[in-house]
Amino acid sequence: MDKIEYTRGTYSKEAQKVVLEVREDLDIHEFKIMCKRLAASLGYDAESIKQAFGSTSESSAAKMSSTDKMKNILKG
């Protein structure tokens, strides 16, 4: 299991550390989705995330069952 980790450099009332555990075999599209989730978890606005990252190819996500999708969402 790999990790995508963000640690805030200064103290604030926001999350100080966010860690996303991801599979080792993420393709670039899945990695992009995880980066968008990280941005959302840090409090970035959905519209600014969309502007920065553009649309996300859901083709690989569309192939997953709804149960697997939910597991991925809950995992972060």
Biopython code that builds the backbone (N, CA, C, O; Angstrom):
import numpy as np
from Bio.PDB.StructureBuilder import StructureBuilder

atoms = [
    (1, "MET", "N", (0.851, -1.173, 0.000)),
    (1, "MET", "CA", (0.000, 0.000, 0.000)),
    (1, "MET", "C", (0.897, 1.235, 0.000)),
    (1, "MET", "O", (1.827, 1.328, 0.800)),
    (2, "ASP", "N", (0.619, 2.183, -0.896)),
    (2, "ASP", "CA", (1.346, 3.451, -0.955)),
    (2, "ASP", "C", (0.535, 4.527, -0.247)),
    (2, "ASP", "O", (-0.632, 4.320, 0.088)),
    (3, "LYS", "N", (1.161, 5.672, -0.026)),
    (3, "LYS", "CA", (0.478, 6.779, 0.640)),
    (3, "LYS", "C", (0.714, 8.079, -0.117)),
    (3, "LYS", "O", (1.796, 8.324, -0.648)),
    (4, "ILE", "N", (-0.325, 8.901, -0.151)),
    (4, "ILE", "CA", (-0.212, 10.287, -0.574)),
    (4, "ILE", "C", (-0.459, 11.082, 0.698)),
    (4, "ILE", "O", (-1.521, 10.966, 1.310)),
    (5, "GLU", "N", (0.515, 11.885, 1.096)),
    (5, "GLU", "CA", (0.447, 12.526, 2.401)),
    (5, "GLU", "C", (0.683, 14.033, 2.292)),
    (5, "GLU", "O", (1.548, 14.486, 1.542)),
    (6, "TYR", "N", (-0.100, 14.797, 3.054)),
    (6, "TYR", "CA", (0.070, 16.241, 3.140)),
    (6, "TYR", "C", (0.202, 16.604, 4.612)),
    (6, "TYR", "O", (-0.642, 16.222, 5.424)),
    (7, "THR", "N", (1.246, 17.332, 4.960)),
    (7, "THR", "CA", (1.429, 17.827, 6.319)),
    (7, "THR", "C", (1.527, 19.345, 6.245)),
    (7, "THR", "O", (2.372, 19.888, 5.534)),
    (8, "ARG", "N", (0.654, 20.025, 6.987)),
    (8, "ARG", "CA", (0.613, 21.488, 6.980)),
    (8, "ARG", "C", (1.860, 22.029, 7.668)),
    (8, "ARG", "O", (2.262, 21.529, 8.719)),
    (9, "GLY", "N", (2.467, 23.042, 7.079)),
    (9, "GLY", "CA", (3.713, 23.599, 7.599)),
    (9, "GLY", "C", (3.540, 24.493, 8.807)),
    (9, "GLY", "O", (4.466, 24.640, 9.604)),
    (10, "THR", "N", (2.369, 25.093, 8.956)),
    (10, "THR", "CA", (2.110, 25.979, 10.087)),
    (10, "THR", "C", (0.820, 25.557, 10.758)),
    (10, "THR", "O", (-0.031, 24.919, 10.138)),
    (11, "TYR", "N", (0.674, 25.911, 12.016)),
    (11, "TYR", "CA", (-0.541, 25.530, 12.734)),
    (11, "TYR", "C", (-1.724, 26.357, 12.254)),
    (11, "TYR", "O", (-1.611, 27.560, 12.021)),
    (12, "SER", "N", (-2.850, 25.692, 12.114)),
    (12, "SER", "CA", (-4.116, 26.368, 11.838)),
    (12, "SER", "C", (-5.226, 25.505, 12.407)),
    (12, "SER", "O", (-4.968, 24.422, 12.933)),
    (13, "LYS", "N", (-6.450, 25.977, 12.306)),
    (13, "LYS", "CA", (-7.587, 25.206, 12.799)),
    (13, "LYS", "C", (-8.007, 24.128, 11.807)),
    (13, "LYS", "O", (-8.862, 23.295, 12.109)),
    (14, "GLU", "N", (-7.407, 24.149, 10.635)),
    (14, "GLU", "CA", (-7.690, 23.147, 9.606)),
    (14, "GLU", "C", (-6.930, 21.860, 9.926)),
    (14, "GLU", "O", (-6.132, 21.807, 10.861)),
    (15, "ALA", "N", (-7.195, 20.833, 9.134)),
    (15, "ALA", "CA", (-6.489, 19.563, 9.305)),
    (15, "ALA", "C", (-4.984, 19.793, 9.208)),
    (15, "ALA", "O", (-4.516, 20.498, 8.314)),
    (16, "GLN", "N", (-4.237, 19.207, 10.116)),
    (16, "GLN", "CA", (-2.785, 19.362, 10.122)),
    (16, "GLN", "C", (-2.101, 18.329, 9.237)),
    (16, "GLN", "O", (-1.017, 18.560, 8.702)),
    (17, "LYS", "N", (-2.767, 17.176, 9.097)),
    (17, "LYS", "CA", (-2.166, 16.103, 8.299)),
    (17, "LYS", "C", (-3.281, 15.296, 7.640)),
    (17, "LYS", "O", (-4.273, 14.947, 8.281)),
    (18, "VAL", "N", (-3.104, 15.008, 6.364)),
    (18, "VAL", "CA", (-4.052, 14.171, 5.627)),
    (18, "VAL", "C", (-3.241, 13.090, 4.940)),
    (18, "VAL", "O", (-2.273, 13.378, 4.236)),
    (19, "VAL", "N", (-3.643, 11.838, 5.149)),
    (19, "VAL", "CA", (-2.951, 10.709, 4.534)),
    (19, "VAL", "C", (-3.973, 9.871, 3.766)),
    (19, "VAL", "O", (-4.986, 9.444, 4.319)),
    (20, "LEU", "N", (-3.690, 9.646, 2.489)),
    (20, "LEU", "CA", (-4.527, 8.780, 1.668)),
    (20, "LEU", "C", (-3.723, 7.530, 1.353)),
    (20, "LEU", "O", (-2.647, 7.620, 0.761)),
    (21, "GLU", "N", (-4.223, 6.381, 1.735)),
    (21, "GLU", "CA", (-3.562, 5.126, 1.392)),
    (21, "GLU", "C", (-4.134, 4.644, 0.067)),
    (21, "GLU", "O", (-5.349, 4.533, -0.097)),
    (22, "VAL", "N", (-3.246, 4.361, -0.872)),
    (22, "VAL", "CA", (-3.665, 3.997, -2.225)),
    (22, "VAL", "C", (-2.974, 2.709, -2.663)),
    (22, "VAL", "O", (-1.942, 2.319, -2.118)),
    (23, "ARG", "N", (-3.560, 2.071, -3.646)),
    (23, "ARG", "CA", (-2.943, 0.864, -4.226)),
    (23, "ARG", "C", (-1.643, 1.242, -4.928)),
    (23, "ARG", "O", (-1.473, 2.378, -5.369)),
    (24, "GLU", "N", (-0.745, 0.294, -5.024)),
    (24, "GLU", "CA", (0.529, 0.549, -5.703)),
    (24, "GLU", "C", (0.373, 0.662, -7.209)),
    (24, "GLU", "O", (1.221, 1.253, -7.877)),
    (25, "ASP", "N", (-0.698, 0.104, -7.750)),
    (25, "ASP", "CA", (-0.853, 0.039, -9.206)),
    (25, "ASP", "C", (-1.802, 1.102, -9.767)),
    (25, "ASP", "O", (-2.464, 0.870, -10.779)),
    (26, "LEU", "N", (-1.869, 2.268, -9.111)),
    (26, "LEU", "CA", (-2.718, 3.342, -9.622)),
    (26, "LEU", "C", (-2.247, 3.773, -11.003)),
    (26, "LEU", "O", (-1.050, 3.941, -11.238)),
    (27, "ASP", "N", (-3.199, 3.950, -11.914)),
    (27, "ASP", "CA", (-2.812, 4.561, -13.189)),
    (27, "ASP", "C", (-2.904, 6.081, -13.010)),
    (27, "ASP", "O", (-3.354, 6.556, -11.967)),
    (28, "ILE", "N", (-2.490, 6.823, -14.000)),
    (28, "ILE", "CA", (-2.413, 8.283, -13.872)),
    (28, "ILE", "C", (-3.794, 8.907, -13.662)),
    (28, "ILE", "O", (-3.903, 9.934, -12.993)),
    (29, "HIS", "N", (-4.844, 8.314, -14.215)),
    (29, "HIS", "CA", (-6.200, 8.844, -14.052)),
    (29, "HIS", "C", (-6.695, 8.638, -12.623)),
    (29, "HIS", "O", (-7.335, 9.520, -12.051)),
    (30, "GLU", "N", (-6.399, 7.485, -12.056)),
    (30, "GLU", "CA", (-6.776, 7.225, -10.667)),
    (30, "GLU", "C", (-5.980, 8.136, -9.720)),
    (30, "GLU", "O", (-6.504, 8.601, -8.708)),
    (31, "PHE", "N", (-4.708, 8.382, -10.063)),
    (31, "PHE", "CA", (-3.885, 9.281, -9.266)),
    (31, "PHE", "C", (-4.482, 10.692, -9.282)),
    (31, "PHE", "O", (-4.503, 11.369, -8.254)),
    (32, "LYS", "N", (-4.955, 11.124, -10.422)),
    (32, "LYS", "CA", (-5.580, 12.440, -10.543)),
    (32, "LYS", "C", (-6.823, 12.525, -9.653)),
    (32, "LYS", "O", (-7.049, 13.538, -8.991)),
    (33, "ILE", "N", (-7.613, 11.471, -9.641)),
    (33, "ILE", "CA", (-8.800, 11.436, -8.781)),
    (33, "ILE", "C", (-8.389, 11.565, -7.317)),
    (33, "ILE", "O", (-9.026, 12.294, -6.556)),
    (34, "MET", "N", (-7.335, 10.866, -6.922)),
    (34, "MET", "CA", (-6.877, 10.932, -5.540)),
    (34, "MET", "C", (-6.380, 12.336, -5.191)),
    (34, "MET", "O", (-6.609, 12.813, -4.080)),
    (35, "CYS", "N", (-5.710, 12.992, -6.118)),
    (35, "CYS", "CA", (-5.250, 14.359, -5.879)),
    (35, "CYS", "C", (-6.429, 15.303, -5.698)),
    (35, "CYS", "O", (-6.380, 16.211, -4.868)),
    (36, "LYS", "N", (-7.488, 15.091, -6.473)),
    (36, "LYS", "CA", (-8.692, 15.908, -6.317)),
    (36, "LYS", "C", (-9.329, 15.666, -4.953)),
    (36, "LYS", "O", (-9.816, 16.602, -4.320)),
    (37, "ARG", "N", (-9.326, 14.425, -4.503)),
    (37, "ARG", "CA", (-9.874, 14.110, -3.181)),
    (37, "ARG", "C", (-9.033, 14.736, -2.079)),
    (37, "ARG", "O", (-9.567, 15.220, -1.082)),
    (38, "LEU", "N", (-7.723, 14.725, -2.260)),
    (38, "LEU", "CA", (-6.842, 15.359, -1.281)),
    (38, "LEU", "C", (-7.141, 16.850, -1.199)),
    (38, "LEU", "O", (-7.244, 17.404, -0.105)),
    (39, "ALA", "N", (-7.280, 17.496, -2.342)),
    (39, "ALA", "CA", (-7.595, 18.926, -2.372)),
    (39, "ALA", "C", (-8.925, 19.196, -1.660)),
    (39, "ALA", "O", (-9.043, 20.156, -0.900)),
    (40, "ALA", "N", (-9.909, 18.355, -1.908)),
    (40, "ALA", "CA", (-11.215, 18.525, -1.259)),
    (40, "ALA", "C", (-11.093, 18.345, 0.253)),
    (40, "ALA", "O", (-11.711, 19.084, 1.019)),
    (41, "SER", "N", (-10.300, 17.367, 0.680)),
    (41, "SER", "CA", (-10.151, 17.124, 2.119)),
    (41, "SER", "C", (-9.436, 18.273, 2.820)),
    (41, "SER", "O", (-9.590, 18.460, 4.027)),
    (42, "LEU", "N", (-8.654, 19.043, 2.062)),
    (42, "LEU", "CA", (-7.959, 20.195, 2.631)),
    (42, "LEU", "C", (-8.816, 21.453, 2.616)),
    (42, "LEU", "O", (-8.386, 22.509, 3.079)),
    (43, "GLY", "N", (-10.028, 21.339, 2.084)),
    (43, "GLY", "CA", (-10.966, 22.453, 2.141)),
    (43, "GLY", "C", (-11.047, 23.313, 0.898)),
    (43, "GLY", "O", (-11.698, 24.358, 0.910)),
    (44, "TYR", "N", (-10.397, 22.891, -0.176)),
    (44, "TYR", "CA", (-10.519, 23.657, -1.414)),
    (44, "TYR", "C", (-11.935, 23.530, -1.963)),
    (44, "TYR", "O", (-12.559, 22.473, -1.870)),
    (45, "ASP", "N", (-12.428, 24.615, -2.533)),
    (45, "ASP", "CA", (-13.765, 24.665, -3.102)),
    (45, "ASP", "C", (-13.873, 23.753, -4.325)),
    (45, "ASP", "O", (-12.933, 23.655, -5.114)),
    (46, "ALA", "N", (-15.015, 23.090, -4.480)),
    (46, "ALA", "CA", (-15.225, 22.155, -5.582)),
    (46, "ALA", "C", (-15.003, 22.824, -6.946)),
    (46, "ALA", "O", (-14.448, 22.212, -7.858)),
    (47, "GLU", "N", (-15.433, 24.066, -7.074)),
    (47, "GLU", "CA", (-15.271, 24.758, -8.360)),
    (47, "GLU", "C", (-13.798, 25.048, -8.646)),
    (47, "GLU", "O", (-13.359, 24.916, -9.788)),
    (48, "SER", "N", (-13.031, 25.439, -7.635)),
    (48, "SER", "CA", (-11.602, 25.698, -7.864)),
    (48, "SER", "C", (-10.852, 24.403, -8.166)),
    (48, "SER", "O", (-9.899, 24.408, -8.944)),
    (49, "ILE", "N", (-11.272, 23.302, -7.562)),
    (49, "ILE", "CA", (-10.666, 21.999, -7.871)),
    (49, "ILE", "C", (-10.941, 21.636, -9.324)),
    (49, "ILE", "O", (-10.051, 21.176, -10.039)),
    (50, "LYS", "N", (-12.186, 21.847, -9.753)),
    (50, "LYS", "CA", (-12.553, 21.544, -11.140)),
    (50, "LYS", "C", (-11.750, 22.405, -12.115)),
    (50, "LYS", "O", (-11.300, 21.919, -13.153)),
    (51, "GLN", "N", (-11.571, 23.678, -11.780)),
    (51, "GLN", "CA", (-10.798, 24.566, -12.650)),
    (51, "GLN", "C", (-9.332, 24.139, -12.709)),
    (51, "GLN", "O", (-8.717, 24.167, -13.774)),
    (52, "ALA", "N", (-8.781, 23.747, -11.577)),
    (52, "ALA", "CA", (-7.359, 23.386, -11.523)),
    (52, "ALA", "C", (-7.069, 22.039, -12.180)),
    (52, "ALA", "O", (-6.062, 21.889, -12.871)),
    (53, "PHE", "N", (-7.948, 21.059, -11.966)),
    (53, "PHE", "CA", (-7.691, 19.706, -12.452)),
    (53, "PHE", "C", (-8.450, 19.361, -13.720)),
    (53, "PHE", "O", (-8.122, 18.383, -14.390)),
    (54, "GLY", "N", (-9.459, 20.149, -14.057)),
    (54, "GLY", "CA", (-10.275, 19.815, -15.216)),
    (54, "GLY", "C", (-11.146, 18.608, -14.931)),
    (54, "GLY", "O", (-11.314, 18.199, -13.782)),
    (55, "SER", "N", (-11.692, 18.049, -15.984)),
    (55, "SER", "CA", (-12.560, 16.887, -15.799)),
    (55, "SER", "C", (-11.707, 15.660, -15.523)),
    (55, "SER", "O", (-10.538, 15.592, -15.901)),
    (56, "THR", "N", (-12.313, 14.709, -14.862)),
    (56, "THR", "CA", (-11.631, 13.465, -14.518)),
    (56, "THR", "C", (-12.200, 12.349, -15.361)),
    (56, "THR", "O", (-13.417, 12.185, -15.455)),
    (57, "SER", "N", (-11.329, 11.590, -15.969)),
    (57, "SER", "CA", (-11.779, 10.432, -16.732)),
    (57, "SER", "C", (-12.277, 9.387, -15.763)),
    (57, "SER", "O", (-11.510, 8.870, -14.951)),
    (58, "GLU", "N", (-13.529, 9.079, -15.842)),
    (58, "GLU", "CA", (-14.111, 8.082, -14.948)),
    (58, "GLU", "C", (-14.163, 6.704, -15.599)),
    (58, "GLU", "O", (-14.825, 5.801, -15.086)),
    (59, "SER", "N", (-13.473, 6.536, -16.721)),
    (59, "SER", "CA", (-13.560, 5.259, -17.433)),
    (59, "SER", "C", (-13.088, 4.101, -16.570)),
    (59, "SER", "O", (-13.730, 3.050, -16.550)),
    (60, "SER", "N", (-11.979, 4.269, -15.855)),
    (60, "SER", "CA", (-11.513, 3.181, -15.004)),
    (60, "SER", "C", (-12.430, 3.017, -13.806)),
    (60, "SER", "O", (-12.666, 1.896, -13.355)),
    (61, "ALA", "N", (-12.955, 4.129, -13.281)),
    (61, "ALA", "CA", (-13.877, 4.055, -12.157)),
    (61, "ALA", "C", (-15.207, 3.451, -12.587)),
    (61, "ALA", "O", (-15.867, 2.786, -11.789)),
    (62, "ALA", "N", (-15.609, 3.670, -13.830)),
    (62, "ALA", "CA", (-16.879, 3.139, -14.314)),
    (62, "ALA", "C", (-16.849, 1.619, -14.396)),
    (62, "ALA", "O", (-17.898, 0.977, -14.338)),
    (63, "LYS", "N", (-15.682, 1.047, -14.529)),
    (63, "LYS", "CA", (-15.558, -0.403, -14.633)),
    (63, "LYS", "C", (-15.708, -1.086, -13.278)),
    (63, "LYS", "O", (-15.948, -2.292, -13.223)),
    (64, "MET", "N", (-15.571, -0.336, -12.185)),
    (64, "MET", "CA", (-15.682, -0.909, -10.847)),
    (64, "MET", "C", (-17.147, -1.102, -10.466)),
    (64, "MET", "O", (-18.024, -0.372, -10.928)),
    (65, "SER", "N", (-17.394, -2.088, -9.624)),
    (65, "SER", "CA", (-18.739, -2.282, -9.116)),
    (65, "SER", "C", (-19.071, -1.150, -8.152)),
    (65, "SER", "O", (-18.169, -0.465, -7.671)),
    (66, "SER", "N", (-20.338, -0.948, -7.870)),
    (66, "SER", "CA", (-20.731, 0.129, -6.962)),
    (66, "SER", "C", (-20.178, -0.117, -5.562)),
    (66, "SER", "O", (-19.875, 0.837, -4.845)),
    (67, "THR", "N", (-20.043, -1.367, -5.167)),
    (67, "THR", "CA", (-19.470, -1.690, -3.862)),
    (67, "THR", "C", (-18.005, -1.271, -3.807)),
    (67, "THR", "O", (-17.562, -0.690, -2.816)),
    (68, "ASP", "N", (-17.248, -1.563, -4.874)),
    (68, "ASP", "CA", (-15.845, -1.168, -4.921)),
    (68, "ASP", "C", (-15.700, 0.353, -4.936)),
    (68, "ASP", "O", (-14.793, 0.900, -4.308)),
    (69, "LYS", "N", (-16.594, 1.035, -5.652)),
    (69, "LYS", "CA", (-16.562, 2.493, -5.677)),
    (69, "LYS", "C", (-16.762, 3.057, -4.272)),
    (69, "LYS", "O", (-16.055, 3.972, -3.850)),
    (70, "MET", "N", (-17.734, 2.495, -3.554)),
    (70, "MET", "CA", (-18.014, 2.961, -2.199)),
    (70, "MET", "C", (-16.821, 2.700, -1.284)),
    (70, "MET", "O", (-16.484, 3.545, -0.454)),
    (71, "LYS", "N", (-16.184, 1.551, -1.423)),
    (71, "LYS", "CA", (-14.995, 1.245, -0.621)),
    (71, "LYS", "C", (-13.904, 2.268, -0.884)),
    (71, "LYS", "O", (-13.244, 2.724, 0.050)),
    (72, "ASN", "N", (-13.705, 2.638, -2.153)),
    (72, "ASN", "CA", (-12.686, 3.622, -2.506)),
    (72, "ASN", "C", (-13.011, 4.981, -1.921)),
    (72, "ASN", "O", (-12.117, 5.679, -1.444)),
    (73, "ILE", "N", (-14.272, 5.365, -1.950)),
    (73, "ILE", "CA", (-14.690, 6.653, -1.390)),
    (73, "ILE", "C", (-14.447, 6.673, 0.111)),
    (73, "ILE", "O", (-13.935, 7.654, 0.651)),
    (74, "LEU", "N", (-14.814, 5.593, 0.779)),
    (74, "LEU", "CA", (-14.648, 5.533, 2.230)),
    (74, "LEU", "C", (-13.183, 5.473, 2.635)),
    (74, "LEU", "O", (-12.807, 5.967, 3.698)),
    (75, "LYS", "N", (-12.354, 4.867, 1.785)),
    (75, "LYS", "CA", (-10.927, 4.802, 2.082)),
    (75, "LYS", "C", (-10.280, 6.165, 1.908)),
    (75, "LYS", "O", (-9.245, 6.434, 2.517)),
    (76, "GLY", "N", (-10.867, 7.029, 1.092)),
    (76, "GLY", "CA", (-10.307, 8.365, 0.907)),
    (76, "GLY", "C", (-9.763, 8.480, -0.439)),
    (76, "GLY", "O", (-9.240, 9.533, -0.805)),
]
sb = StructureBuilder()
sb.init_structure("model")
sb.init_model(0)
sb.init_chain("A")
sb.init_seg("    ")
for serial, (resi, resn, name, xyz) in enumerate(atoms, 1):
    if name == "N":
        sb.init_residue(resn, " ", resi, " ")
    sb.init_atom(name, np.array(xyz, "f"), 0.0, 1.0, " ", f" {name:<3s}", serial, name[0])
structure = sb.get_structure()
